[in-house]
Amino acid sequence: MIDKELMEILCCPACKGDLKEEGDKLICQNPQCRLRYPVRDGIPVMLIDEAEKPAGK
């Protein structure tokens, strides 16, 4: 689980959209983006190259 204060300042590096924590991923809430960033050992990996694209994109 990621610290609440950290979640308040994190945003999607691709579109600057808000993120939501779901399991071991941070998911961009922007409907046009929806990239999924991994969280490894409690550390968000906020690299666009490491993000998973949503299905169908």
N, CA, C and O atoms as a GROMACS GRO file, in nm:
protein
  228
    1MET      N    1   0.084  -0.118   0.000
    1MET     CA    2   0.000   0.000   0.000
    1MET      C    3   0.089   0.125   0.000
    1MET      O    4   0.188   0.132   0.073
    2ILE      N    5   0.054   0.220  -0.081
    2ILE     CA    6   0.131   0.343  -0.095
    2ILE      C    7   0.077   0.448   0.002
    2ILE      O    8  -0.044   0.461   0.022
    3ASP      N    9   0.169   0.521   0.061
    3ASP     CA   10   0.135   0.625   0.156
    3ASP      C   11   0.034   0.724   0.097
    3ASP      O   12   0.046   0.765  -0.018
    4LYS      N   13  -0.065   0.761   0.177
    4LYS     CA   14  -0.171   0.852   0.132
    4LYS      C   15  -0.116   0.986   0.084
    4LYS      O   16  -0.162   1.038  -0.017
    5GLU      N   17  -0.018   1.042   0.156
    5GLU     CA   18   0.041   1.170   0.116
    5GLU      C   19   0.112   1.160  -0.020
    5GLU      O   20   0.106   1.253  -0.100
    6LEU      N   21   0.179   1.047  -0.044
    6LEU     CA   22   0.246   1.027  -0.172
    6LEU      C   23   0.143   1.017  -0.284
    6LEU      O   24   0.162   1.074  -0.392
    7MET      N   25   0.034   0.944  -0.261
    7MET     CA   26  -0.071   0.930  -0.363
    7MET      C   27  -0.132   1.065  -0.400
    7MET      O   28  -0.174   1.085  -0.514
    8GLU      N   29  -0.136   1.158  -0.306
    8GLU     CA   30  -0.194   1.289  -0.334
    8GLU      C   31  -0.109   1.370  -0.432
    8GLU      O   32  -0.161   1.456  -0.503
    9ILE      N   33   0.022   1.344  -0.436
    9ILE     CA   34   0.108   1.423  -0.525
    9ILE      C   35   0.145   1.350  -0.654
    9ILE      O   36   0.192   1.412  -0.749
   10LEU      N   37   0.125   1.218  -0.658
   10LEU     CA   38   0.158   1.143  -0.780
   10LEU      C   39   0.055   1.170  -0.888
   10LEU      O   40  -0.064   1.187  -0.861
   11CYS      N   41   0.103   1.173  -1.012
   11CYS     CA   42   0.013   1.182  -1.127
   11CYS      C   43   0.075   1.102  -1.241
   11CYS      O   44   0.192   1.067  -1.237
   12CYS      N   45  -0.004   1.074  -1.340
   12CYS     CA   46   0.041   1.000  -1.457
   12CYS      C   47   0.146   1.082  -1.532
   12CYS      O   48   0.118   1.197  -1.568
   13PRO      N   49   0.264   1.027  -1.556
   13PRO     CA   50   0.366   1.102  -1.630
   13PRO      C   51   0.329   1.128  -1.776
   13PRO      O   52   0.383   1.220  -1.837
   14ALA      N   53   0.239   1.048  -1.831
   14ALA     CA   54   0.202   1.064  -1.972
   14ALA      C   55   0.102   1.177  -1.993
   14ALA      O   56   0.117   1.256  -2.085
   15CYS      N   57  -0.002   1.184  -1.906
   15CYS     CA   58  -0.109   1.280  -1.929
   15CYS      C   59  -0.135   1.372  -1.810
   15CYS      O   60  -0.217   1.464  -1.819
   16LYS      N   61  -0.066   1.348  -1.700
   16LYS     CA   62  -0.083   1.424  -1.575
   16LYS      C   63  -0.216   1.398  -1.506
   16LYS      O   64  -0.259   1.476  -1.421
   17GLY      N   65  -0.283   1.288  -1.543
   17GLY     CA   66  -0.410   1.251  -1.481
   17GLY      C   67  -0.391   1.193  -1.342
   17GLY      O   68  -0.280   1.156  -1.303
   18ASP      N   69  -0.500   1.187  -1.266
   18ASP     CA   70  -0.499   1.129  -1.132
   18ASP      C   71  -0.478   0.979  -1.141
   18ASP      O   72  -0.512   0.916  -1.241
   19LEU      N   73  -0.420   0.922  -1.035
   19LEU     CA   74  -0.394   0.779  -1.027
   19LEU      C   75  -0.477   0.716  -0.916
   19LEU      O   76  -0.509   0.781  -0.817
   20LYS      N   77  -0.510   0.589  -0.936
   20LYS     CA   78  -0.582   0.512  -0.835
   20LYS      C   79  -0.506   0.383  -0.813
   20LYS      O   80  -0.465   0.316  -0.908
   21GLU      N   81  -0.488   0.347  -0.687
   21GLU     CA   82  -0.417   0.224  -0.654
   21GLU      C   83  -0.513   0.106  -0.662
   21GLU      O   84  -0.619   0.107  -0.599
   22GLU      N   85  -0.474   0.005  -0.739
   22GLU     CA   86  -0.551  -0.120  -0.748
   22GLU      C   87  -0.453  -0.235  -0.744
   22GLU      O   88  -0.384  -0.263  -0.842
   23GLY      N   89  -0.448  -0.302  -0.630
   23GLY     CA   90  -0.355  -0.413  -0.613
   23GLY      C   91  -0.211  -0.366  -0.623
   23GLY      O   92  -0.169  -0.276  -0.550
   24ASP      N   93  -0.135  -0.426  -0.714
   24ASP     CA   94   0.005  -0.388  -0.731
   24ASP      C   95   0.025  -0.296  -0.851
   24ASP      O   96   0.132  -0.297  -0.913
   25LYS      N   97  -0.077  -0.218  -0.885
   25LYS     CA   98  -0.072  -0.124  -0.997
   25LYS      C   99  -0.129   0.011  -0.957
   25LYS      O  100  -0.215   0.019  -0.869
   26LEU      N  101  -0.080   0.117  -1.023
   26LEU     CA  102  -0.142   0.248  -1.016
   26LEU      C  103  -0.203   0.273  -1.153
   26LEU      O  104  -0.134   0.264  -1.254
   27ILE      N  105  -0.331   0.302  -1.157
   27ILE     CA  106  -0.403   0.315  -1.283
   27ILE      C  107  -0.443   0.460  -1.305
   27ILE      O  108  -0.504   0.523  -1.218
   28CYS      N  109  -0.408   0.511  -1.422
   28CYS     CA  110  -0.445   0.647  -1.459
   28CYS      C  111  -0.597   0.653  -1.476
   28CYS      O  112  -0.656   0.566  -1.540
   29GLN      N  113  -0.659   0.755  -1.419
   29GLN     CA  114  -0.804   0.769  -1.423
   29GLN      C  115  -0.854   0.846  -1.545
   29GLN      O  116  -0.975   0.860  -1.564
   30ASN      N  117  -0.762   0.897  -1.627
   30ASN     CA  118  -0.800   0.966  -1.750
   30ASN      C  119  -0.850   0.862  -1.850
   30ASN      O  120  -0.775   0.772  -1.886
   31PRO      N  121  -0.976   0.872  -1.897
   31PRO     CA  122  -1.032   0.770  -1.987
   31PRO      C  123  -0.956   0.757  -2.120
   31PRO      O  124  -0.960   0.651  -2.182
   32GLN      N  125  -0.887   0.860  -2.164
   32GLN     CA  126  -0.811   0.851  -2.289
   32GLN      C  127  -0.674   0.788  -2.267
   32GLN      O  128  -0.610   0.747  -2.364
   33CYS      N  129  -0.628   0.777  -2.146
   33CYS     CA  130  -0.493   0.726  -2.117
   33CYS      C  131  -0.500   0.585  -2.056
   33CYS      O  132  -0.464   0.487  -2.122
   34ARG      N  133  -0.546   0.576  -1.933
   34ARG     CA  134  -0.564   0.450  -1.860
   34ARG      C  135  -0.439   0.363  -1.848
   34ARG      O  136  -0.451   0.242  -1.832
   35LEU      N  137  -0.319   0.422  -1.854
   35LEU     CA  138  -0.197   0.345  -1.837
   35LEU      C  139  -0.192   0.287  -1.695
   35LEU      O  140  -0.244   0.346  -1.601
   36ARG      N  141  -0.128   0.169  -1.683
   36ARG     CA  142  -0.118   0.100  -1.555
   36ARG      C  143   0.030   0.090  -1.517
   36ARG      O  144   0.108   0.024  -1.586
   37TYR      N  145   0.067   0.156  -1.408
   37TYR     CA  146   0.206   0.159  -1.363
   37TYR      C  147   0.227   0.056  -1.253
   37TYR      O  148   0.146   0.048  -1.161
   38PRO      N  149   0.334  -0.024  -1.262
   38PRO     CA  150   0.358  -0.125  -1.159
   38PRO      C  151   0.408  -0.064  -1.028
   38PRO      O  152   0.469   0.043  -1.027
   39VAL      N  153   0.380  -0.135  -0.920
   39VAL     CA  154   0.435  -0.100  -0.788
   39VAL      C  155   0.519  -0.220  -0.747
   39VAL      O  156   0.467  -0.330  -0.731
   40ARG      N  157   0.649  -0.199  -0.731
   40ARG     CA  158   0.741  -0.307  -0.696
   40ARG      C  159   0.801  -0.281  -0.558
   40ARG      O  160   0.863  -0.178  -0.534
   41ASP      N  161   0.781  -0.376  -0.469
   41ASP     CA  162   0.830  -0.364  -0.331
   41ASP      C  163   0.783  -0.234  -0.266
   41ASP      O  164   0.858  -0.171  -0.191
   42GLY      N  165   0.659  -0.194  -0.295
   42GLY     CA  166   0.601  -0.074  -0.236
   42GLY      C  167   0.644   0.056  -0.301
   42GLY      O  168   0.608   0.164  -0.254
   43ILE      N  169   0.720   0.046  -0.411
   43ILE     CA  170   0.769   0.166  -0.480
   43ILE      C  171   0.704   0.176  -0.618
   43ILE      O  172   0.718   0.084  -0.699
   44PRO      N  173   0.632   0.285  -0.646
   44PRO     CA  174   0.570   0.300  -0.777
   44PRO      C  175   0.677   0.324  -0.885
   44PRO      O  176   0.768   0.406  -0.867
   45VAL      N  177   0.664   0.251  -0.994
   45VAL     CA  178   0.756   0.266  -1.107
   45VAL      C  179   0.686   0.357  -1.208
   45VAL      O  180   0.607   0.311  -1.290
   46MET      N  181   0.716   0.487  -1.202
   46MET     CA  182   0.644   0.587  -1.280
   46MET      C  183   0.716   0.618  -1.412
   46MET      O  184   0.740   0.734  -1.445
   47LEU      N  185   0.748   0.514  -1.486
   47LEU     CA  186   0.813   0.528  -1.616
   47LEU      C  187   0.714   0.487  -1.724
   47LEU      O  188   0.655   0.379  -1.717
   48ILE      N  189   0.695   0.572  -1.822
   48ILE     CA  190   0.600   0.543  -1.929
   48ILE      C  191   0.636   0.412  -1.999
   48ILE      O  192   0.547   0.335  -2.036
   49ASP      N  193   0.766   0.386  -2.017
   49ASP     CA  194   0.809   0.263  -2.083
   49ASP      C  195   0.777   0.138  -2.003
   49ASP      O  196   0.768   0.029  -2.061
   50GLU      N  197   0.758   0.150  -1.873
   50GLU     CA  198   0.726   0.036  -1.787
   50GLU      C  199   0.575   0.016  -1.771
   50GLU      O  200   0.532  -0.087  -1.720
   51ALA      N  201   0.496   0.112  -1.814
   51ALA     CA  202   0.351   0.106  -1.796
   51ALA      C  203   0.287   0.008  -1.893
   51ALA      O  204   0.334  -0.011  -2.005
   52GLU      N  205   0.179  -0.053  -1.847
   52GLU     CA  206   0.099  -0.140  -1.932
   52GLU      C  207  -0.010  -0.057  -1.997
   52GLU      O  208  -0.073   0.026  -1.932
   53LYS      N  209  -0.033  -0.080  -2.125
   53LYS     CA  210  -0.142  -0.012  -2.194
   53LYS      C  211  -0.272  -0.086  -2.168
   53LYS      O  212  -0.270  -0.208  -2.149
   54PRO      N  213  -0.383  -0.016  -2.166
   54PRO     CA  214  -0.512  -0.083  -2.146
   54PRO      C  215  -0.543  -0.174  -2.264
   54PRO      O  216  -0.491  -0.155  -2.374
   55ALA      N  217  -0.628  -0.271  -2.242
   55ALA     CA  218  -0.667  -0.364  -2.347
   55ALA      C  219  -0.728  -0.288  -2.464
   55ALA      O  220  -0.810  -0.198  -2.444
   56GLY      N  221  -0.691  -0.324  -2.583
   56GLY     CA  222  -0.747  -0.262  -2.701
   56GLY      C  223  -0.669  -0.141  -2.752
   56GLY      O  224  -0.710  -0.080  -2.851
   57LYS      N  225  -0.559  -0.105  -2.688
   57LYS     CA  226  -0.480   0.010  -2.733
   57LYS      C  227  -0.345  -0.033  -2.780
   57LYS      O  228  -0.264   0.051  -2.822
   0.00000   0.00000   0.00000
